[in-house]
Amino acid sequence: MTETKPCRSLLLGVYLALSGRAAPFAATTLRRRRAAGKEHAERIGERMGEASLPRPDGPVAWFHAASVGEAVSLLEMLRRLCDTRPDLTCLVTSGTLTSAELLADRLPDRCIHQFVPLDVLPWVRRFLDHWKPSVAVWTESELWPAMIWETHRRGIPMLLINARISDRTYRRWRGLPGMARAILERFDRVLAQDDLAEVQLAALGADPDSLEVTGSLKEGAAPLPCDDAERVRLTRAFAGRELWLAASTHEGEEETVVSAHLSVLRSHHRLTLILAPRHPDRGDGIAAMLRQRGLTVQQRSAGDMPNSETDVYLADTLGEMGLWYRLSPVSFIGGSLIDIGGHNPYEPALLGSAVLHGPHVRNFRDAYAKLTAAGAAVEVTGVDGLVRALDETLAPDRAAAMAAAGWQTCSESAEVTDRVIEAVVAALDRGQ
């Protein structure tokens, strides 16, 4: 068991006092969210620490992943961890409906999902009383003070893996230095994604002796899955068409993508764009915009299939990115032309797709730098830059060379998963 540290932050003490009395307010918030469709109606009790499943016998390793990206980054590690420790059950918590749907389909055997309780001390205690985890593992940067404080108080070994701090979060925590230190010093080990994250975490108060750079779990993740029968069906439907993908686009990016596509169509007459917006519920509005631009559109959510006249195939569904990356030799990754911070470039690189991206990639700074250095990724700016990059990378030999470089870069990073598993197993041994 780990040695507990006293609370040495006045702000943390105030937060914990308020958290201990926040249940009535938090319950009202949950009711409003459920009415708005933002919470799972049948599982709302989990958000109050009420387990909907019995605790299994044997050790339980608890992993918290805030949302979809963090959850996906854990999957390969969880599979291998359970192979390493056949006595172990992995509990994975998250806070979003989308992540719960994804995990229900993709969690390995001996892994179970629960919604994480809100950061209300009585609810946190109820959750921990039931699950009694042997180790607690946080992913990336969602740090809830009451949850961390109570877990540490019980002597449960705690790890922060795949750790990174967004610029916004870093600025906010810099304004609360005593509280940041009081939270971060409770982790037994902090495994940072890159050198910048290590520097930022140390500046915020993480114990230098517990801090190390391991790289991103997303580098060592398994390729995204796909339905092979559907891949064959779509390959036949797209027969004779050149394809490129705009993945995880945000509002403000689709217009640029479409303008570039219209320009490239002048020289690539049989080119089809697969457009997969980050938020599929925007699909109808995007489809209307595409048709206003004079493009022939088939919409995935409506059950449409592409044909020989398709200019844009609107992939406004969830859970099919593995399919689109496999079909597309070139992928533009959204969230990067506007200041979102970019999305995971290892997903297309693992599946043989050349990577194009905008300048705003701070969330995956090291990943894009590695792929660019290897010749697997190209940065673009605006319509003209995207047009030039597409004209170059749509050439089969160029796309194939970039894809090979990307796959090699990803395959060399599999040791990241090994190092995280070693850290979790070591913590498990201490916690039992």
HUGILIN-V49534 format. One record per residue. N is the residue number from 1. PSI is psi as a letter, one per 40 degrees, with the letter a starting at -180 (* if undefined). NEAR is the number of other C-alpha atoms within 8 Angstrom. Layout:
N_PSI_NEAR, N_PSI_NEAR
This chain:
1_i_8, 2_i_10, 3_h_5, 4_i_9, 5_i_7, 6_i_4, 7_h_7, 8_f_8, 9_h_9, 10_d_8, 11_d_8, 12_d_12, 13_d_10, 14_d_8, 15_d_10, 16_d_11, 17_d_8, 18_d_8, 19_d_12, 20_e_10, 21_e_9, 22_e_9, 23_d_11, 24_d_7, 25_d_7, 26_d_10, 27_d_8, 28_d_8, 29_d_8, 30_d_10, 31_d_8, 32_d_8, 33_d_10, 34_d_12, 35_d_7, 36_e_7, 37_e_8, 38_e_9, 39_i_12, 40_h_9, 41_d_7, 42_e_5, 43_f_10, 44_d_11, 45_d_10, 46_d_13, 47_e_12, 48_e_10, 49_e_14, 50_h_10, 51_i_10, 52_e_8, 53_i_4, 54_i_5, 55_h_6, 56_i_6, 57_i_4, 58_a_7, 59_i_10, 60_h_14, 61_h_14, 62_h_13, 63_h_12, 64_h_12, 65_h_14, 66_d_12, 67_a_11, 68_d_11, 69_d_6, 70_d_11, 71_d_13, 72_d_7, 73_d_11, 74_d_10, 75_d_13, 76_d_11, 77_d_12, 78_d_11, 79_d_10, 80_d_9, 81_d_9, 82_d_14, 83_d_7, 84_d_6, 85_g_7, 86_e_6, 87_e_7, 88_i_11, 89_h_13, 90_h_13, 91_h_12, 92_h_12, 93_i_13, 94_i_15, 95_e_11, 96_i_12, 97_d_9, 98_d_8, 99_d_12, 100_d_13, 101_d_8, 102_d_10, 103_d_10, 104_d_8, 105_d_6, 106_e_7, 107_h_9, 108_i_8, 109_i_6, 110_f_8, 111_h_11, 112_i_9, 113_i_11, 114_i_12, 115_i_12, 116_h_11, 117_i_12, 118_i_10, 119_f_11, 120_h_14, 121_d_13, 122_d_8, 123_d_15, 124_d_16, 125_d_10, 126_d_10, 127_d_12, 128_d_10, 129_d_7, 130_d_8, 131_d_8, 132_g_7, 133_i_11, 134_d_13, 135_i_15, 136_h_14, 137_h_13, 138_i_14, 139_h_14, 140_b_12, 141_e_8, 142_g_7, 143_h_6, 144_h_7, 145_d_11, 146_d_13, 147_d_10, 148_d_11, 149_d_10, 150_d_11, 151_d_12, 152_d_14, 153_d_9, 154_e_7, 155_e_10, 156_h_14, 157_h_16, 158_h_15, 159_i_14, 160_h_13, 161_i_12, 162_f_13, 163_h_13, 164_i_12, 165_h_11, 166_i_8, 167_d_6, 168_d_6, 169_d_8, 170_d_10, 171_d_8, 172_d_8, 173_d_11, 174_d_9, 175_e_6, 176_f_8, 177_d_10, 178_d_10, 179_d_12, 180_d_12, 181_d_11, 182_d_13, 183_d_11, 184_d_11, 185_e_10, 186_e_12, 187_h_12, 188_d_10, 189_i_9, 190_h_13, 191_h_14, 192_i_17, 193_d_14, 194_i_12, 195_d_8, 196_d_6, 197_d_12, 198_d_14, 199_d_8, 200_d_10, 201_d_11, 202_d_11, 203_d_7, 204_e_12, 205_e_12, 206_i_13, 207_h_9, 208_d_6, 209_d_4, 210_e_10, 211_h_13, 212_i_8, 213_h_10, 214_e_12, 215_a_10, 216_h_11, 217_d_12, 218_d_8, 219_d_13, 220_e_14, 221_i_13, 222_i_6, 223_i_8, 224_i_8, 225_i_7, 226_i_9, 227_h_7, 228_d_6, 229_d_6, 230_d_7, 231_d_11, 232_d_8, 233_d_8, 234_d_10, 235_d_9, 236_d_7, 237_d_10, 238_e_10, 239_h_6, 240_e_5, 241_i_9, 242_i_8, 243_i_12, 244_i_14, 245_h_14, 246_h_15, 247_i_13, 248_f_12, 249_i_14, 250_i_11, 251_h_5, 252_e_7, 253_d_12, 254_d_10, 255_d_7, 256_d_10, 257_d_11, 258_d_9, 259_d_9, 260_d_12, 261_d_10, 262_d_8, 263_d_8, 264_d_11, 265_d_10, 266_d_7, 267_e_5, 268_g_8, 269_d_6, 270_f_8, 271_h_11, 272_h_12, 273_h_12, 274_h_13, 275_h_13, 276_g_14, 277_i_14, 278_d_9, 279_g_9, 280_d_11, 281_e_6, 282_e_9, 283_d_12, 284_d_7, 285_d_7, 286_d_9, 287_d_11, 288_d_8, 289_d_8, 290_d_12, 291_d_10, 292_d_7, 293_e_6, 294_e_6, 295_i_9, 296_h_10, 297_h_12, 298_i_11, 299_h_14, 300_d_12, 301_e_8, 302_e_5, 303_e_6, 304_i_8, 305_i_9, 306_i_11, 307_a_7, 308_e_7, 309_e_6, 310_h_11, 311_d_10, 312_h_12, 313_h_14, 314_h_13, 315_g_12, 316_f_15, 317_i_9, 318_i_6, 319_e_6, 320_e_9, 321_d_10, 322_d_13, 323_d_11, 324_d_10, 325_d_15, 326_d_11, 327_d_9, 328_h_11, 329_d_15, 330_h_15, 331_h_15, 332_h_11, 333_h_17, 334_a_16, 335_e_17, 336_e_15, 337_d_12, 338_i_10, 339_g_8, 340_d_8, 341_e_12, 342_i_14, 343_i_12, 344_h_8, 345_e_11, 346_d_11, 347_d_11, 348_d_13, 349_d_15, 350_d_11, 351_e_12, 352_f_14, 353_h_16, 354_i_17, 355_h_15, 356_i_13, 357_i_13, 358_a_14, 359_e_9, 360_g_12, 361_f_14, 362_d_8, 363_d_8, 364_f_12, 365_d_8, 366_d_7, 367_d_10, 368_d_11, 369_d_8, 370_d_9, 371_d_13, 372_d_10, 373_d_7, 374_e_10, 375_f_10, 376_e_16, 377_i_14, 378_h_10, 379_h_8, 380_i_11, 381_h_10, 382_a_8, 383_d_10, 384_d_8, 385_d_9, 386_d_12, 387_d_12, 388_d_8, 389_d_11, 390_d_10, 391_d_9, 392_d_8, 393_e_11, 394_e_11, 395_h_8, 396_d_7, 397_d_6, 398_d_10, 399_d_14, 400_d_11, 401_d_9, 402_d_14, 403_d_14, 404_d_10, 405_d_12, 406_d_18, 407_d_12, 408_d_8, 409_d_11, 410_d_13, 411_d_9, 412_e_7, 413_e_9, 414_d_11, 415_e_8, 416_d_13, 417_d_12, 418_d_8, 419_d_9, 420_d_12, 421_d_11, 422_d_8, 423_d_8, 424_d_11, 425_d_8, 426_d_8, 427_d_11, 428_d_12, 429_d_7, 430_d_9, 431_e_11, 432_*_7
